[in-house]
């Protein structure tokens, strides 16, 4: 296996890692109750997705 001839400096290492960063999640408001919801997810407050009741929140049944 190959070994580095010189130590990689902190600056060079950090320059390489500049693109590894967390992105902010996209949040929308629920059409039914107005609670903040992640895209393509069922609303945890009311159980609706795209205007259709998917989950009964009180019972937790799909």
C-alpha positions in Angstrom: 0.0 0.0 0.0 1.3 3.5 -0.8 2.4 5.8 2.0 2.5 9.6 1.8 6.0 11.1 1.5 4.9 14.3 3.4 2.3 15.1 6.1 -0.8 16.8 4.6 -1.1 20.2 6.2 -4.3 21.2 8.0 -4.9 23.9 5.4 -4.6 21.5 2.5 -6.8 19.0 4.2 -9.5 21.6 5.1 -9.5 23.0 1.5 -10.4 19.5 0.3 -13.2 19.2 2.8 -14.9 22.6 2.1 -17.8 21.0 0.1 -18.7 18.6 2.9 -21.3 20.6 4.8 -24.8 20.0 6.0 -27.7 21.5 4.0 -30.7 23.1 5.6 -33.8 20.9 5.2 -36.6 22.2 3.0 -39.7 22.9 5.1 -43.2 23.7 3.9 -46.5 24.3 5.7 -49.2 21.7 6.0 -52.2 22.5 3.7 -54.6 21.3 6.3 -53.4 22.6 9.7 -50.5 25.0 8.8 -47.8 23.1 10.8 -44.2 23.1 9.4 -43.6 19.7 7.6 -40.7 18.3 5.6 -41.3 17.8 1.9 -42.9 14.4 0.9 -43.7 13.6 4.5 -47.0 13.1 6.3 -47.9 15.9 8.7 -47.2 14.7 12.3 -49.8 17.1 13.7 -52.9 16.1 11.6 -51.9 13.0 9.6 -52.7 14.6 6.2 -50.5 14.3 3.0 -51.4 16.4 -0.1 -54.9 17.0 1.3 -55.7 13.3 2.0 -56.0 11.8 5.5 -53.3 9.1 5.6 -52.8 8.4 9.3 -55.2 8.6 12.2 -53.0 10.4 14.7 -55.0 9.5 17.8 -54.8 5.7 17.1 -51.5 5.7 15.1 -53.1 3.4 12.5 -52.1 3.6 8.8 
